[in-house]
Amino acid sequence: MPNLSRRGFLAATLAAGSLRGVPRIALREKRVLTLVYDKALGAMRAIDRVVP
């Protein structure tokens, strides 16, 4: 896994999320992205949830 700073991780996550979320705008779904620190991985981890 590449060494990303927190800012780089957020930028990469938002870029990937914006590409995936474009077709879903018409469906009225809301995606909630939560960033947590995973001690087992020793890195930040993104949790993506869909909220109606």
C-alpha positions in Angstrom: 0.0 0.0 0.0 1.4 3.4 -0.9 2.3 5.8 1.9 -0.4 8.5 1.7 -0.7 11.5 4.0 -4.1 12.1 5.4 -4.7 14.9 2.9 -3.6 12.7 0.0 -5.9 9.9 1.2 -8.9 12.3 1.4 -8.2 13.6 -2.1 -7.9 10.1 -3.6 -11.1 8.9 -1.8 -13.1 12.0 -2.9 -11.9 11.6 -6.5 -12.9 7.9 -6.6 -16.2 8.7 -4.9 -17.1 11.5 -7.3 -16.7 9.2 -10.3 -18.8 6.5 -8.7 -21.5 8.9 -7.4 -22.3 10.7 -10.6 -25.0 8.3 -11.9 -26.6 8.1 -8.5 -27.6 11.7 -8.2 -31.0 11.1 -9.8 -31.8 8.3 -7.4 -32.0 10.6 -4.3 -29.5 8.5 -2.4 -27.0 10.0 0.0 -23.6 8.5 0.5 -21.9 8.9 3.9 -18.2 8.5 3.9 -16.6 8.0 7.3 -12.9 7.9 7.9 -11.6 5.8 10.8 -8.1 4.8 11.9 -7.7 1.0 11.8 -5.1 -0.1 14.4 -4.7 -3.5 12.7 -3.8 -1.9 9.4 -2.0 1.0 10.9 -3.7 3.3 8.4 -6.8 5.3 7.7 -9.8 3.3 6.3 -12.9 4.6 4.6 -16.4 3.3 5.4 -18.9 4.2 2.7 -22.6 3.9 3.5 -25.7 4.6 1.4 -28.5 6.4 3.2 -32.0 6.7 1.5 
